[in-house]
Structure formats: structure tokens, C-alpha cells
């Protein structure tokens, strides 16, 4: 009898030991190992001190801050540059960006280059507090020590702003250090090689450019799905869809020069994908337009290499109403769209994109096309396209049924063969976008 009673106790104690071991690993072991494995790399790193003058380092840091889009996220609307306060939407609540000006009380004025490196590479604050992955250290961990030092040196020269950091808007328990420890144990490991890489394009896309943060598909806990690094996703807190960079019908097309032009000017000459819009227009406006020519070409070359062979969008067939012959839909297009986009969907070069073979029009889900019709907007104003033509909003002009009809028409006319858009889809997208 005693043996029979002892066996369940051993099972209980063994299970408890396993649970305790797992928690110790989550809260101490993983982070301690991260720190130990970085000691040698940090000690061996010479940063930029031996290779660049201070003026050169500051110039490089300013360039990196621009192409990394640091100002966009760390500047609240109408606020001081880099003073934080912009809400970064996540499925678990909004995270306000932090003050990264050299203010000694509220910013990073008391930080050292090592502290800054710890934030980028390990996702930890100066005090060792685990940072929310809304700050994309999961990508920044790939940034070289030399570039981190240059970026830090530049940020120490921007005007200090005495703006206090706002508390996190994450819901419990996601706002706790315990939850962040679990998340990091599941989805984060510091990059192990932070020397400047041979493939500059991969370095820019996967590191400071943090492209996967928007274009990667995530699971219910916000971790990137295995094998879905570039598979596309609807952005948290909005209805905009970041297209897959693996599929030629959604992203990669044209020459390297075309792709580089899209990054630097917000427009390209390849058929059907002429302008960056929505959140990507912001990325171009505040970030990629400042890419040096060599970097723009390297990034474009890498992103094109990511794309897998896939059937062209115009070859896809699915069940859809034959609305290219629907008189009502055709009239809606004629009355509201044809003047700019052409009777045959051919567009106007340099001004209004063609709709025939347009990837943004044909994409599934059709979120971006619906939002573009509802809310209009302008492409990015860049040095290469300083006065872009815009699109008016039809939010108050067309009903949900009208928007669905005209988009279904555009997705099925002029050789386009994409699925139809329903009134319910438009209604849901309108409601979701207005909620944010």
C-alpha cells in the first residue's frame, strides 16, 4: 500500500520540479545565457571608434535613423521629434513609444552606448526591464554594433524633450514582466553574428528596416509563425494588409530598378503597381526615400529574391459575378473612376495608377483596395515625386453596396480575374477602420 501511495507523490513532485525548472529557465536561465553569450562579442567589438571620425559617425547615425524610420514611431502627432508618445497598436492593447531624446530624466540622456546596444540587441532597458516587442528588437537584434553606436551617437545630438513616457496600454497579463519573459522564451533569441554582413540587402530588410514586423504572419500570441516570415498579414489596429513578399502576384515584380524606385520615390513604372499607399506610403515618406542608391538597389534585390514562383494574379480564377457586364457597376465606375483611371483601366502615367493587372486591386484579401476607395489618400511626397496626385475619399459618396460593386467590376474587367467583393466585406472594413 505504501508503494502505491508513494508513486503518485513521486509523479506530483516530478511534475512540480519540471514546472519549476521551466519557470526558472524562462525568468532567469534564458536571459542569463543571452547575457553571457554576448560578453565576448561586446568585448571584442570596437564599434566605429577606430574607423570613423565623430562627424562621420554622426552622419551615418542620422542616415540610419532615417532609413530605420525611428522618427515615425518615436514621434507623437504634433509632438517633438523622437520624444515618444505615439501609440503602437498590438492585438493586446496600444504601446506608447518611448522618449529617445537625450533628456536625462525622461529620455536616454543617461544611457551609455552599451545600454543602447542592450535595448536593440537584447530587448532590455538600461535597468534590465524586458521591453515590449512592439519595439521591434526581434529585428534590431541583427543590427551591427558599429551601426548601433552610430545611431546612439546621433540620437544624443537631437534636441532634448522633457516629455514623460506614458504607461503601457497593454491589457493584463500582457503588460507584466512575467508575460514578456514567457514570450521571449518562446519567440526571441538574440542574433549571434553582428558583424557587417556580406548581403547588405538582407541586413537592411531583416535588421534596421524591420520589414518582417509588418509583412510576417503571426500566431495568436503575436509570435512570427514558423516559415511565414514574409507571408503577409493584416496590420494590428487597422484593416490594412501588408502583402506577402513571397508571392509575385502580391509584391515582387519588375526589375531591381523598378523596386528601388518604389522604395525611394513611392512610385514605379511596372504595370499595375505604380504607387505606395496606406501605411507603406508612410514608410516611404519617413524612411525608404532616404536610402542611398546602392542600399535601395541592395534592398530591392534581396526582396525580389524572397519572392517564390507563383501563378500571376491575373491567372487566378475563382467564383465571382460577371460584373464586368453589370450595367450598374459599369456606370458607377464611369461616373466616379474613369476620369482618372481611364475607361479601360489604363490609368495615367505618373499621375493615376492603372487598374488593369494592378496587384493592389487584385489582391486577396481586398482590404487595401476597399480602404483606398473609402478613405482616399496621397502617395508619399518624395524628392522623386514631390507633388503626388491624390485620390478623394468616397466614404460619404458611395454606399457599401456601391463600393463592393465598383471594386468587383474593377477586379473582373480588362482581363482581371479576381474574386468579387461583398457588401459585408466593405461594411466590416469600414467599421474596423473607423474604430481605430
Protein Blocks (a to p, Z undefined) as FASTA:
>chain_A
ZZmmmmmmmmmmmmmmmmmmmmmmmmmmmmmmmmmmmmmmmmmpgkjmlmpcfklmmmmm
mmmmmmnommmmmpcehiaehkghiacddfkbccddddfbfbfklmmmlpcfklmmmmmm
nopafkopacdfklcfklmmmpcfklmmmmmmmmmmpccddddcdddfbdcfklpmklmm
mmmmmmgccdfblcdcfblmlmmmmmmnommmmmpccdfkopacehilmnopadehiabd
cddfkbmklmngcjfklmmmmmmnopafbehilbcchjllmmmmmmmmmpcfklmmmmmm
mmmmmpccdddfklpccddddfklgmklmmmmmmmmmmmnopnlnopghiaccfehpakl
mpccfklmmmmmmngpaddddfklmbccddddfklmpcfklmmmmmmmmmmgghiacddd
dfklmmmmmmmmmmZZ
